[in-house]
Amino acid sequence: MPSFPQPGTVTICEINRDLITADTLSDDRANECYGKALGVVFSPVEFQPESLISPTRDNAGGQLGVVQEKGLSALIGAVKRIFHPNDMHLLPEVNLQGVSWHQHKHILAFISGPNQVTIRDFDDTEGKDPSILHGDFQREVKLVEWRPNGGRTLSVACKGGICIWAASYPGNPASVRSGASPFVGSISKGSGMRWTLVDFLKSNSDEHISALSWSPDGRYLATGSYESSAFTIWDVSQGDGTPIRRGLGGISVLRWSPTGDYFFAAKFDGTFYLWETGTWTSQPWSSSSGFVTGATWDPEGRMILLAFSKSSTLGSIHFASKPPSLVAHLLPVDLPEIATLTGSQQIEKIAWDASGERLAVSFKEGDESYRGLIAIYDVRRTPLIAASLVGFIRGPGDNPKPIAFSFHDKFKQGPLLSVCWSSGFCCTYPLLFRSHILP
């Protein structure tokens, strides 16, 4: 039977397909359940959630970084809605990457306000207070993502471009890119490490960046906006961006494959494109289940899992042969419990562990007893994707709903899921199911 957390309880972790709960959040309970085995306890990080929830939508919508429009801003917003009526209206449906784990460190970054990002370093045993990143360039933040192979470097997508932050060490400050805007270099402080704004990659026509993805080698950054049908590939070290355009409609999702051979781009008009990155040629696709709201690759980059705006069924694209071939097949991935247990007809957000063994799914509406929960699935990929329900995660506080969630890509002991809840806590859940990890 799948694990179901009773109302009034909070989830702590998974141990061998059993999702452990407690009456309240407690580091002592977490240490007892998994801390002794892992050597670390991932304490919840508090933030103020009110400014992250759109006042015009149910909290389950999870729109990040919404601010009320007034005066001239309202007029400009109205003009934009005339030219992009569907894209702007549908942006809250997209699974925005509001949480990101550093690939090789126990460092978590998440959006904690309209214009700010919080960083929590769990390896820092002295300073438990997180660092807060903010600055004049960082407006209406939509996404965060750590740069692969780039040390402690974080990209933040916002209004007008992308902020690039880097850690500064005593006697070894982070260097600002030559030719960068003259106002970068501002420093955000916390109780621990200092962070320097080392670059600001300005978007075309002050577009609001609402999609981004790093190439796996960390050299290139792909960015897109709901306001444009083109996406941009940035050579970050040079500060140069190359726009690439296919089709109509604003960008909803961008995802680089783990091997770098393929690139996925989806639009709000229901079309999406598979690119091979050797020659940057593409194959167009279209969906009858709405537009793509979320996409995540398997560890080998041989298939990509998709969520759609009008479906409780996922889709998986399988490549028929090795790169640079674009021959592929789209197959359904049924998660029957989403409809039968929860009563929901629409998947909201998805995250797939980098090992390919755990899938996290949130859903909209449905039965009241299941609202706000996250479903955890055990996944098998041979030869096709098959998912079996492990159970559900319940967050802390009153009527918590997941705003954003993401897995740690390289956590050695197993899947590690972090969730920002509407109740004002960013919680981390180790999912432990390998016998050699547990005592």
N, C-alpha and C positions, 0 to 999 in steps of 0.2 A: 504494500500500500504506500502511496506517496505520502511524504511528511507534510502535515498541515499544522501551521502555528496557530494556536488558539488566540482569540482576541485578548489583548492585555499582555501578551508575551512579546519578546523580541528574539530574533534569531541571532545566534552566536557564530556558528560554523557548521560545516558538514563533516561527519565522520562515517565513512563507509555507507553512503546513501541515506544516512539519518541526519536530518537537519536539526541540530541541537538548539533548544530555546532556553530562555531564562525569564524571570519576572521583570527584571530591569537590566539596563546596560551596566556592566561591571567588569573592570579589568581583572578582578580576582577570579570571576567566573570564566573569563576568556583565558586567563593563564592556566586555570585548571583543565579547560577543555582542549586547548591546543598550544598555549604558550610554552609549557614545559617541553613539548616535543619539537617546536619550531625555534625556540630560543628568542622569541619576540612576541609582544602583544601589540596589536594594532588598535590603539585607543581611538574612539570616535573623535572627530574634529568638528567643533560647533561653528556655525555661521548664521547669518541673518537671512532667512529664506524669503521674507515678504517681498523684497525687491526683485526676486527672480521669477515670481509667479505673475502671469498676465491677469489683470483684473477682469478682462473680458472673456476669460475661458475658465472652465473647470480646472482645478489644480492638476488633474491627471494629464492635462495637455503639456505641461512641463516646458513652457516657452521660457527661454533664458534671456536675460538682459533687456527686458521690455521697459521703456520709459514712456511716460505720458507726453503726448505732443501738445505744444502750445504755440500760439502766435505764428510766426514765420515758419517754424518747423512743421506745424500742422499743415500749412499751405503746401510746403514742399512735399510732405508725405502724401497729401491728396493728389498732387500732380503725378507722383510716382505710381500711385495706385491706378491711375488712368492707363498708364502704359504697361504696368505689370500687375493687373488685377488679380490673377490667379496665384502668381508666384508669391507675392507678399502675404496674401491671405493664407496660403498653405504652408508657409515656412514653419509655423509651430508644430506641424505634423512630422517634421523631419527629426531623426534621431541625432541631435547635435552633440558633438563630443565635448561634454562639459566636464569630464573627468579623464585624467591621463596619468599613467604610471611611467616613471623613468624605466627604460629597458633593463638597466643593470644595477640600479640602486633601489633602496626602499624609500623612494621619494615620490610623493603624491601631489599632483596639482589639480585644482578644481576651481570652477567659476563660483565665486562667493558673493558677488554683487554685480550691478550693471556695468561697472567700470573697473572691477578688481578681480584678482586671482589669488587664491591662497595656496601656499606650498608648505607641506608638512614632511619633514625628513625624519623617518622613524629610526634611522641609524644614529641620529643625534641624541644621545642619552642625557646631555646636559641641558639643552634648551628645548623644552617641549612646546613652547609657544611657536605657532607657525609664522612664516614670513608672508607679508601681504604685498603684492605687486600692483602698483597703480601709477598713473601719470597722465599728462595732458594728451598724449597720443592715443591712450587706451580708452576708447569710448564704446559703449554698448557691445561688450564682449559676447561673442557667440560660441567660440571653440578654443580649446587648448590642446596642444600636442607636443611632446618632447621630441627633440631632434635626434635621430639615430646616429650613433657614433660621433656625437658632437659634444661630449662632456656633459656638463649640466647646462644645457641650452633649451629654452622653451619658446615655442611660437604661440602667439595669442592673436586670434582673428577678431577684428573689431571694425568699427565704422571707419572707412577710409584706407584701410590697409592691415598690415600684420606687424605686431610688435615682436621683436626678437630679444629675449632676455637671456643673460648668462650670469653664472655665479662668479662673484669676485672674492678672492682669497687675500688674507693679509700679506702685503708685499707683492701680490700678483693680481692686480686688478684686471677685469675682463676688458678686452680691447674693442673699441668702437670701429666699425668698418670705415675705411678711408672713403670719403665722399658721401657718407651718410648725412641725414638731415642734421642741422646744427644743434637741435634741441635734444637729441638723444644723449645718453650718458647719465641720465638721472638715476638715482639709486633708491631702491626700496629696502627698508631695513626690517628685521625681525629680531627675535632674541638670539637667533643663530646666524646663518650665513647671509651675506649681503648679495643683492641681485642688481645688475646693471642693465639698463636698456641700451643694447649695443647697436640696434638697427631698427628702422621703420621702413618696411617695403610698402610704398604708397600704391594703392589700387587705382585703376583707371576711373576717372570722373568721380572720385570720392565714393566709389561703390562700397557697400557694406559686405565684407567678406563673411560668408556663411557656410563655406565648405573648404577644407584643406586636407592635404595628405603629403607626408614626407616620402621621398624615395628611400628604399631600405639602406642605401649607403650614406644617406644624410646630405647628399650634395644638392639635390633638387627639392623644391617645395612647390606642390601644385595647389592653387587656390582658385576659388570660384565664388560667384554671388548669385542670389536669387534675382538680382537686377540685370543680369547679362547672360547671354547664351554662350559666351566664350569663357574658357578657363585659362589660367596663366601658369606657365612653368617657369619658376624662378631659379636661376643659378645664384644661390644665396650668398656665396662668398664674394661674388661680383656685384650683387644688387641688381642684376639684369633680369627682366621678365619677358617671356615670349608668349603672346596670346595665341590660343588655338580655338578655332570656332567650327562647330558642326551643328546643323539644325537650328531649331528655334527653342524658345522657352528658357527660363532661368535654370541655373545649376542647383540641383538638390543634394547630390552626394558625389564625392570624389574618393577613390580608394586605390592606392598603389599596391600591387601584389608583393608578397614577402620576398620573392626572388628578383623583383624589378623588371621582369619580362613583360608584364601586362599592366594595364591601367584601366580603371573602370570609371565612367562618368555617366551620371543620370540627370535627367531634366524633369521639370515639373509638368511637362506636357505628356508624360508617360513613356517617352523614348529613353533609351540608354545605349551606351556605346562601349564596346570592348576595343581597346587599343593594344597593339604590340609596339613596344617602345624602341625596337631596333630601327624601324623606318617611320614610326608614328603613322601607321595606317590603321583604319578602324573598321569595325563591323557594326552596323546599326541594328538595334532590337526595339521592339515595342511591347507594351503590356496592356492586357485587358483588365487588370486588377488594380488600376490606378498607377500612380507614380511610385518610384522607389524611395522609401523613407529611411532605409538602413541597409548597409552592405558590409560584409566581413569575409575575408579570405580564409581558406584553410591553411595550415602551416606550410605546405609545400607549394602553394600558389597554383594548384591544379583545378580548384573549383572555388566559386564564390557564392555565398549564401545571401539571399535578398529578402527584405520585407517590403510589402506593398501597402499603399494607403487604404485599399478597399478589400483587404483579405485577412483571414485568420490562418491562411496557409503560407508557408515560406516557399521560395523557389531557389533551386541550386543550379548554377551553370557549370557544366563539366566540359573541359576541353578534350577533344577527341584525340589530339596528338600533341607533340612537344612544341615549344615556341620555335619559330614565330607564327605557327598556325593559329588562325582565328576560328577554325571549325569547332563548334561547341554545341551543346544541347542543354535546354532549359527543362528541368524536371521539378515536379512538386515535392515538397517536404511537409508531410502532414504532422500536425501537432494536435491530435484530436481532442486532448483534454482542455485546450483553450476554449473550445466551444461547449463541450459536454459538461465540464466541471465548473468553469468560471462563467459560462453564458455569454462570453464576449465574442464579437464577430470581427474584431480588428486587433491585430498585433500592433503595439505602439513602438517599442524599442527592442533591439537585439544586441547581444555581445557574445562573441565566441572566443573561448579560451585558446591561446596559441598552441596548446597541445592538441587541440581538436576534440577534447574529451568532455567539456562542459559548455552548455549553451544557456545563457540567461535571457529571459523573455518577459517583457511587460506588455500589458494589454489594456484596452480602453473599456470603460463601462462594465457591463456584465453583472453577475450576482453580487449583492452587497457584501456578503461574507468573504469574497475573494478580491474585492476592490483594493488597489494599492499594493498587492502582493507581487513578487517577482517569481516566475516559474523557473526552476532549474532542471535541465535535461541532461541525461547521460547520452553522449553521441558516439556513434560508430560510423566509419566512413568506408567500409569495404563490402561490396564495391561501390554502393551508393550510400548516401546519408540516411541513417536511421536514428531516431531519437526516442528515448524512453524517459518518462517523467520521474524525477527523483523526489521533488516536493516543492514547497514554496517558502520564500523568505519574507518575513514581516519586519518592517522598520520600527524605530522608536517613536514615541510621541503620540499625539492624537491624530487619528486618520492619516497616517503617513502615506505619501505617494512618491514613487521614484521620479526625480527630476532628470537625473542622468546616471549612467553607470558604465563601468569599464573593467576589463581584466588586466592584471599585470602580465605582460607578454613573456617575461623570462624568470618568473618566480620558480625556483628549482624544486620546491617541495610539493608543487601541484597548483591547480587553479586558485587565483586570489582575486576576488571580486570586490570592487569598491562602489558604493552607491551613495549619491547625494539625495537625501530625503527632504520632502517638503516641510518636515517638522524641524529642520535646522541642524541636522547631523549628517556628516559624511562618514559612513561606517564601512569597515572592511571585513570581508568574510572569507577565511581560508576554507577551501573545499577539499578535504583530505579523504582519499580513498585507496591509497596505495599502502599495503600492509607494512612495508619496510619504513615508512615515515612514522607510523603511530607506535606508541610504547606498547 
